[in-house]
């Protein structure tokens, strides 16, 4: 990964990027704001939100969208899939190889021109299922 200081970002954007890169989980904008505020007490939510959009647009972070309002930010930029706990909301990365036939079938059924496909396994994590 590139050195954050070498990217020519404002201090605020560097802080937001640092928060995401140092996290071992997927973060909401509110969680990024809370963590960024610990590092830079004067940072505003608007600055964090605008920084998230900028960093995503520049390809420095990933964004996972669940519905219209639920976005999580991810340090991992390569195509990957997820497992999501229906009870506690835990989200983990999965490395699955997707057969081309699945992408083609999804495109045919939806009539979409595909770029990529991402799968989300929904269920209960080991902690919530008692395993």
C-alpha positions in Angstrom: 0.0 0.0 0.0 1.1 3.5 -0.7 2.4 5.8 2.0 -0.5 8.1 2.9 1.7 11.2 3.0 3.0 10.6 -0.5 -0.5 10.8 -2.0 -0.8 14.6 -1.8 -4.0 14.6 0.2 -5.1 17.2 2.7 -4.5 16.3 6.4 -8.3 15.6 6.7 -8.3 13.2 3.8 -5.1 11.5 5.1 -6.8 11.0 8.5 -9.9 9.5 6.9 -7.8 7.2 4.8 -5.7 6.2 7.8 -8.8 5.3 9.7 -10.0 3.0 7.0 -6.7 1.4 6.2 -6.0 0.7 9.9 -9.4 -0.8 10.5 -9.9 -4.6 10.5 -13.6 -4.2 9.6 -15.9 -2.4 7.2 -16.9 1.0 8.6 -19.9 3.2 8.3 -19.4 7.0 7.8 -20.4 7.5 11.4 -17.7 5.1 12.6 -15.1 6.7 10.3 -16.1 10.1 11.8 -15.8 8.9 15.4 -12.3 7.4 14.7 -11.2 10.4 12.7 -12.2 12.7 15.5 -10.0 10.9 17.9 -7.0 11.6 15.6 -8.1 15.1 14.6 -10.6 16.5 17.1 -11.7 19.5 15.0 -12.8 17.4 11.9 -16.4 17.8 11.0 -18.8 15.1 9.8 -19.2 17.0 6.5 -15.5 16.9 5.9 -15.3 13.2 6.7 -18.3 12.5 4.4 -16.8 14.6 1.5 -13.4 12.9 2.1 -15.0 9.4 1.8 -16.6 10.4 -1.5 -13.3 11.8 -2.8 -11.2 8.8 -1.7 -13.8 6.5 -3.3 -13.8 8.4 -6.5 -9.9 8.4 -6.6 -9.9 4.6 -6.1 -8.2 4.7 -2.7 -11.1 3.0 -0.8 -14.0 0.8 -1.6 -17.6 1.3 -0.9 -20.1 -1.5 -0.2 -23.8 -0.5 -0.7 -26.6 -2.3 1.0 -29.8 -0.7 -0.1 -30.2 3.1 -0.6 -28.9 4.2 2.8 -26.5 1.6 4.1 -22.9 2.2 2.9 -19.8 0.7 4.4 -16.3 1.7 3.5 -13.6 -0.9 2.8 -9.8 -0.7 2.5 -9.8 -3.7 0.1 -10.1 -2.5 -3.5 -10.0 -5.8 -5.4 -13.3 -7.7 -6.3 -14.4 -9.8 -3.4 -17.6 -11.1 -1.8 -19.0 -10.8 1.7 -20.8 -12.7 4.4 -23.3 -10.6 6.5 -24.8 -11.6 9.8 -28.5 -11.0 10.0 -28.4 -10.6 13.8 -25.3 -8.5 14.7 -24.5 -7.0 11.3 -20.9 -8.5 11.2 -19.5 -8.3 7.7 -16.6 -10.4 6.6 -14.7 -10.6 3.3 -14.8 -13.8 1.2 -12.5 -14.7 -1.7 -14.7 -16.7 -4.1 -14.0 -17.4 -7.7 -17.1 -16.7 -9.7 -17.7 -18.8 -12.8 -18.2 -16.8 -16.0 -21.4 -18.8 -16.5 -22.9 -17.2 -13.4 -22.0 -13.7 -14.5 -23.5 -14.4 -18.0 -26.7 -15.9 -16.5 -27.2 -12.9 -14.2 -26.7 -10.6 -17.2 -29.1 -12.5 -19.3 -31.8 -12.6 -16.7 -31.4 -8.9 -15.7 -30.7 -7.6 -19.2 -27.8 -5.6 -17.6 -24.5 -5.1 -19.3 -22.2 -6.6 -16.6 -19.0 -5.1 -15.2 -18.7 -7.4 -12.2 -20.7 -9.5 -9.8 -20.4 -9.6 -6.0 -22.1 -12.1 -3.8 -23.4 -11.6 -0.3 -24.0 -14.6 1.9 -26.6 -13.7 4.6 -27.1 -15.7 7.7 -25.7 -16.0 11.2 -22.1 -15.5 12.1 -20.4 -18.2 14.4 -20.9 -16.0 17.5 -24.7 -15.5 16.9 -25.3 -19.1 15.8 -23.5 -20.5 18.9 -20.8 -22.3 16.9 
